[in-house]
Amino acid sequence: MSPTAYLSATVRAPARLHMGFLDLNGSLGRRFGSLGLAIEELATTVTAHPDDRISAQGPQAERAQAFARQALVSMGIKGGARLQVQQAIPEHAGLGSGTQLALAVGTALSRLYGVEWPLRDMATAMNRGGRSGIGLGLFEHGGFVVDGGRGGQDAPPTVISRLEFPAHWRLVLVFDRTYTGLHGEQEKQAFAALPNFPEASAGRLCRLALMQAMPALAEWDIAGFGVAVSTIQEVVGDHFAPAQGGRFASPRVARALKWFGRNGAAGVGQSSWGPTGFVLAESEMSAHALARSARTEFAADNLEFMVCAGRNRGAEIRTEAHQALAQAK
């Protein structure tokens, strides 16, 4: 086994909301473009220990083991690792579980073995960030980020803007555990089957992002931010409707989001392919009030509601030194 730099390495990677694409037309040479936000309450946490072989325990262990194998081969490491997944972002719910697990595993192993591995190189090697760069940007920096879309380079889209998310704002997440969002081969086929995206719609979305959502966020104007995000969600959701059955993937979540919109939410939307919905609220108090009312209103629909905050920091990384090195220090 190759010598390791540390006795263990732990990475906690936050979940993210994908708040919409900007240009599915790509007529200017760049396609997609994404808006994303890191959130506090959901995360994937992985600890790596040196070992002769590759193994993993905990939620999504099989997937973590596969990422570990990819990472070690990419770094040219002949050793193994024992992974413990302490917590994991729910899979196929639109919260970035795959990318965050891949980056958490890759980062933990690179720290464990003392290898400098740039994040974009890591993502490319582990087949992440094909359409969106927000998962990488949020892993690294947190906050609210915008990526510039997929260009001619065979690399994840570059993050072109990062803004702080106001600490007093809150989100209510809406979960439908009975529904699984599109992913993998199904997702690729869905994108391929979509109709052409109108160039005028792409222009409108880019203008909404640059001239309304981002300035409103910078000025702590939740009404302006919420209207912009909701409008982006409507345009993108309607375009994806043939693939997901409606503006939002889960009919239950769709009903709840419509109700939130009529009852004081600043904005609503679906993260990625869903089914997870999100609701913008101006304060923790108003978010909890909305969530309590929604639990009563939708008691028969088996929906779950979680109040959470935006996260303005990236992933947390902790290492444990070998005993001899610790004593020397």
Summary of the structure (lengths in Angstrom):
residues: 329
radius of gyration: 20.2
end to end distance: 25.3
largest distance: 64.1
contacts: 1198
relative contact order: 0.18
helix: 41%
strand: 26%
